[in-house]
Amino acid sequence: MFPISLNYPAGPPVIKIGRVTVVPAVALAPMAGFTGHPFRTLAKEYGCGLVFSEMIHARALLQGGKYSFF
């Protein structure tokens, strides 16, 4: 893992969503075809506070077939 040194003079920015606290307040948006597990792992290692999995097509879930990613 890579060492992370983030210098915040007043402390890291925080996002609160219900009972969940995201520190630092940086989110990686879900991007079709780009946010696989290796990419999310790198984003977390470089200081991203919140990451999302890839998007999936709802019709593939409903029909019970192979999942189709956008």
N, C-alpha and C positions, 0 to 999 in steps of 0.2 A: 504494500500500500504506500501511497505517496503521503508525505507529511503535509499537513495543511496548516498554514498560519494566516489567520484572518485577523486583522487589527481593526477593531471597532472602538473608537474612543468612548462612546457611551454604552457599550455593550452591543451584542448582535441584535439586528432587527428580528422581531418575532411576529408570527401570524398565529392567531388562535381561531380554530374552527371547532366549535362546540368544546369538547373536552380534550381535543387534540392540539398540541402546541408544536409548531414547526419552527425550528431554529437551525440555521438562519432562514429568514423569510425569502427563500429562493425556491421556485418550483419549476420543474422541467415539464413542459406541456406534453400531452400525449401526441406523438407524431407518427402517422401511419408509415410503417416500413423502416423506422429509424430507432425506435425506443426498445430494442431488444434487451435482454438481460445484461450482456456485456456493456452496452452503452449506459444503461441505468447504473450499473456498478461504478463505472468511471465517473459519472456525474456525482454520485454520492461521495466518492473518494475526493473529488475536487471541490466539495463544499455545498452541494445542492441539498437543501433541507427536505424536499418532497419530490418524489419521482412517481411517474405513472407507467403502467404497462401499455403495450400497443393497443390500438383500437381493433375491434373485431366486428364483423358484419352480423347484425342481430338475426337476419334471416337464416344464416347457417346454424345458429344456435337453436332456433325454433324448429328447423327441419331435421335436426339431429345428424346432419351430415358433417363432413370434414369442415373445420373452421376455415373461413376465408378472411384473410386479413386485407385491409385496405392498403 
